[in-house]
């Protein structure tokens, strides 16, 4: 019997993984931290997450309907964007701030550029940057202390920035989440467990989280010494950013080498902003700046073309 060779367009390697399945994995990974935020901050956390997710989903549906595009809200990417945006807000923030941030993230950062996969910035972090520029008092202040239920702006990184080392919480409190901060900085242990779940599921690679956290650790150890190292690692948004936002497919490099460059750059920028910048935290802006550099990183770390000398086509 004669064998027939059938030629078809790429992709030639297929997988049953879908966007919806990957986004569902991210949601599952975020649930433990969400439960912890509800435990510490009560209904305020629920209101922010519901408002943010609802705004993201409704806005995406409206944009796609207005632009005559296929409706893809069932892929759950808008839900993830809404959750991550809410995780970057303090519990004291009004619900309309979450709505505004999610709407900006979906319309300006995601849909205008073509939808999922075409955005060059992480939508949730860009939404947070928009809120910082518009209503900074609601985003960068008014943090609630889970222990006393009092409103405080003294996050661990703020204390370090002010040089008041004696007022720092214990490392155990940071791991559990008994510290003032945004609702996504609740429990570092639960955030790390969620990140490890994503690595186990193959949803993300270990390269970016490991290199990002490792770079911050090395620089913090050199600059501030071992006593402040745990506060740089667990006292802010590093774990949330390293596992859940720096690993975004559309805004991070494609190759493993590119991922290392991206993560090391994000770690260096994070510490640069923390030490000499105006804000005590630098994770959000560090990741956004590296998002902008991602196309250039991809360009310079392209693998060599198979069968072509030097990775370039021979000129005639």
N, C-alpha and C positions, 0 to 999 in steps of 0.2 A: 504494500500500500504506500502511495506517495505521500511524503510529509509536506505539509503546507506551512510556510512561514507567513505569519500575519503581522504586518507593520502597523503600528498605531502611534498616535501622538503621546507625549509624556502626560502624566507620570506613569512610569512602568512598574514602580513599586507601590503597592496600595496597602492601606491599613484600615481596620474597622474603627479606629479612633475618630471621633467627631468633635467639633467645637463644643457642642452641648455636653458631651461626656467630660471633656477637660474642664470646662467651667463648673460643672457639677462637683468635680474633685476639689476645685479651689473653694467652692462654697462649703463643702464638707470640712475642709481643712481650717476654714475660718470659724466654724461653729463653736469649737471649744473656747476661743478667745471672746466670741460674742456672748456666750453664756457667762463667762467671767465678768465681762463689762456690765451685764445686767445685774449680776450679783453685787458688784461694787457701786454701780451708779443708778440702779433701779430703772424706773420707767423712762427716765431721760434718755438712756441708751436705746431703748426700744423705739422711742419716738424718732430719734435721729436716724436710725437704720431704716425704719419703715418709710419715713419721708424721703430719704435719699434714694432708696431702691425704687420706690414708686415714681419719683421724679425721673430717674434714669430710664425706666421701662417705658413710661408714657411719652417722654420726650423722644426716645428712639423710634417708637411706633409712629408718632406724629411726623417726625422728619422723613422717615421712609415712605410714608403715605404721601407727604407733600412732594417729595422728589421722585415719585413713581418708581421706587425701588422695591424689591422683594421684602416682605415683612419678616425680619429675622429675630424678633425679640425672644423667641423660644430657644435660641442658642444660649441663653443665660449670661451672655457677656455683659449686658447692661446691668443685670443683677449684681455681678461681681464688681463692676465699676461703682455702683451705688453703695455697696457694702464697704469697699475700700475708701471711698470718699468719706463716709460716715466715721470710719475707724480713725480718720485723721482730724476729727473734731473733738473738742472738749465736751463733756456732758452738759455744760452750762450753755452751749450754743443754742440759739433759737432754731426751731424746726425749719423756718424759711431759709436759713443760711444753707442748710443741707440741700434743700430743694434747688436753690440758685446754683450751688456748686455742681450738683449732678447735671442740671440742665446745661450749664456751660461745658462741662466735660463731654457730654454727648453731642451737642450741636456744634460747638466751635472746634473741639479737638478731634472728635471721631467722625461724625457724619459729613461735615463739610469736605473732609479729605477723602471720602469714599467709603467710610464704614470700617468695620473690623478688619484689621490687617493692613490698612492704608495710613493709619495715624502714625505720626512720627514722634509724638510725645505720649507718655502714659496719661490716659484721660483723668484718672482719679487724682494724680499728683498735680496735673495742670489745673484741675478744678480747685484744688487746695491753694495753689499759687494765686489763682484769680480771687479767691476769698481773702487771702492774706493781703492782697492789694486793695480790696474793696472794704472789707470789714475786719481789719486785723484784731480789733479789740475782742471780737467774738471767737477768733481762731487761735490767737497767740496769748490769750489770757483767760482768766476766769476758771482755771483748772480746779476741780473739786478733789479734796483730800479724802480718799475712801475711809480713812480711819476716823477722822473727826467730822466728816460731812461739811466741813467749812470750805469756802472758796479761797483758793490760794494760787499764786502764780509761781511758787517756788518748786518747780520740777527739779529733779536731781541735776540735770544739765544746767539749769539756771543757777543753782547753788554753786556749781563748779565755776561757772562764768563769773559769778560775783566774788569768788574766792572764799566763800564761807564753808569750808570743808567740814566744820563741826556740826552743821545742820543736816548732813547727808543721811538718808535712810540706810537701813541695813541692806546687805546684798540679798538676804532672804526675802525682805519686803519687796524688792524689785522683781525677784523671780516670781513671786506670787501675784504681784500687782497692787500692793498696798502703797501706792505712790500717786501723787497728782500727775496728771497728764491727759492726753487724748484717750478716747475710749479704746483705741486699738493698741495702746501701750499697757494694757491690763496685766496680763501674766506672760512674761517672757518664756516660761516653761511651755505654756500651751501654744504660743505662737511657734516655738521651735518644733514642738510635736506636730503641729499642722504642716510646717515646712518639710519635715522628714517624711510625712505621709505623702506629700506631693512628689518627693524624690523617689520614694518606694513605688509609687504608682507610675513613675516615668513621665509625669506631667511636666516636671521641670528637671533640669540637670543640677548636679551639686556644685558645678564650677563657679557660677556667679555668687551664690551665698557664701561658699567657703572662702573664695578670694576676697570678696567684699568685707566680710567680718574679719578675716585674717589681716587685711591691710589696715583696718581701723585699729585692731588689737596691737599690731606692731608699732604704728605711729603713736598711739596712746601710751604704750609702754615706754617708748623713747622720750616722749614729750612730758608726760605727767607722772610716769612711774607706775609701779604695780599697785599702789594703794587706790588709785582712781580708775584703773583699768576696768573693773566690773561695772562702774557707773557709765562709762562710755559704751559698753556692750549692751547693758540691760536697762539703763536709765532713760532711754529715749526710744526713737522709732527705728533703730538699726535693724532689729530682727524682723519687724514687719516689712520694712523696705527691702531687705536683702532676699527674703524668701518669696514675698508676694508681689512686689512691684518692680524691682530691678530685673526680674526674670520674665517680664512680659515679652511674648514672642515678637510682636510687631516692632517693639522699640529697643530691642537688645540685639547684639550681633548674632550672625548665623553660625559662624565657625567657633570651635572651642578656643582657638587662639584669640579670636576677637572677644569672646566672653571674658577671658582672663584680663585683657587690656581694659575692657569696659568696667569690670569689677574693681580692679586696682585703681583705676581713675576715679570711680565713684567713692571708694574708701578714702583716697587722698583728699578729694574735694570735701567730703564730709568733715574730716578733721580740720581742714583748712578753714572752713566756715565756722566750725565750733570754736576754734582757737583765736582766729583773727577777724572773723566776720561780726556782723551786728546781731545775729541771732544765736542763741545757745545751741540750737539744733541745725543740722545741715543735710540730713538725709534726703529730704524732698528735692531741694534745689540741686544737690549733687547728682541725683538720678536724672533729673530733667536735663541738666547740662550734658550728661553722657548720652542721653537719648538723642540730643542734637548732633553729637559726634558719631553716632552709630553708623550712618551711611558712609562716612569717611573711613571708619574702622573696617567696615565690610569691604570697601574698595581696596584697602591696602593689605588685607589678609586673605584675599581670594586664593583658593588652592590652584595649583598649576593645572592647566588644561591637559588632559590625558592625550598623549601622542603628539604634543606640540613642544618643541624645544624651548626651554626657558619660560614656559607658560604663556608665550605670545605667539601669535600667528606669524609665519614666515612671510616677509614682504617680498614681493616680486620686483 
